[in-house]
Amino acid sequence: MLRSDPRRVVWTRASIIVLACYAWPATAHHSVSAWFVPEGRQEIEGVVTEISWENPHVRFFMRAPNAEGQDVIWDIETLSSAGIRRWGITPDLLAVGDRVRISGSPSRRGLDNIFVRNMLLPNGQELAFGVEPIYSDNVLRGGELLETSEGVAADAADGIFKVWSSGSNSGWPFPEDVDSDFDFSAYPLTEAAQVALDAFNYFDSDPTRNCVPKGMTVIMEQPYPIEFIDEGDTIRFLLEEYDTVRTIHMRNVPAADSVAPSPLGFSIGRMEERDLVVTTTKINSGTFDSVGIPLSLEAEVTERFAPSADGAELVYTLIVDDPVNFTEPVETGKRFLYLPDVTVQPFNCRA
């Protein structure tokens, strides 16, 4: 659970301290706070009728009474299978026909739809998805991995070239994606960006639905493991979410005018001592974050990946210079940890 070591998020001359307490949506595919009421709680009890244990979200359906006392089929959603499998929460724990009790965040649209946080199984065991248990002392508490706050020292000679994980104090590069009460005036938005933000309807325009891969810059919020692989002229940058592969050109760089715009853009890197610095242009994803701030083709994105001297930590800084949408550059970031035995796994998203 993300409890300590607040992350400093910088909007150039403005500084905002964000205390990263967003454990339950921390492995979310889309902005959970946009679809559900995080501070709300709804509880139902019923029988499981169908299970879909896959990415981007584990979902199951259960027959239970609604507010009027009528039995209906509830759509129950939780985190991705990629996230909860690392917590030991596996498909064999739940079966069609099981009678379960759940508590979670209710739908913002008044639907029979809940984002589950706690689940009591027929055997009396409770699944707690990154939160404190409320039903039982016999708890399988998803979230232990997220409670890791320190990386493990490793061969510093490896530099950035290994697998990096998110931990409890990693931070969240786009706090508005997990905080439904975020104050967008913290961003130096242009008039055009504000108009686009005001007109954005998340329910109709969620840029992460239907397994459409995220582009830059929003892909950099993903909380799963990442890996850098040195391939000589290029660095292959793997991000587990959506099985994303970014190519960073280091030598024999193609001419910019020969490269077409793409969601991930055209990235050129250089090493500054042990740090990797990447400049990315030609991004046509159109999305800065996942809740309505746009990104233009004029954007230039600068990233720095700075490994610690002991090889245990990687500090990530992201600077976005987009004159169409920001009146000045925006800076944010997070930290990654080195955790032995963690690997980048197939995501295999299914809509």
Secondary structure, 3 states (H helix, E strand, C coil): CCCCCCEEEEECCEEEEECCCCCCCCCCCCCHHHHECCCCCEEEEEEEEEEECCECCCEEEEEEECCCCCEEEEEEECCCHHHHHHHCCCHHHCCCCCEEEEEEEEECCCCCEEEEEEEECCCCCEEEECCCCCCCCCEEEECCHHHCCCCCCCCHHHCCCCEEECCCCCCCCCHHHCCCCCCHHHCCECHHHHHHHHHCCHHHHCCCHHHCCCCCCHHHHCCCCEEEEECCCEEEEEECHHHEEEEEECCCCCCHHHCCCECCCEEEEEEECCEEEEEEECECCCECCCCCCECCCCCEEEEEEEECCCCCEEEEEEEEECCCCECCCEEEEEEEECCCCCCCCCCCECC
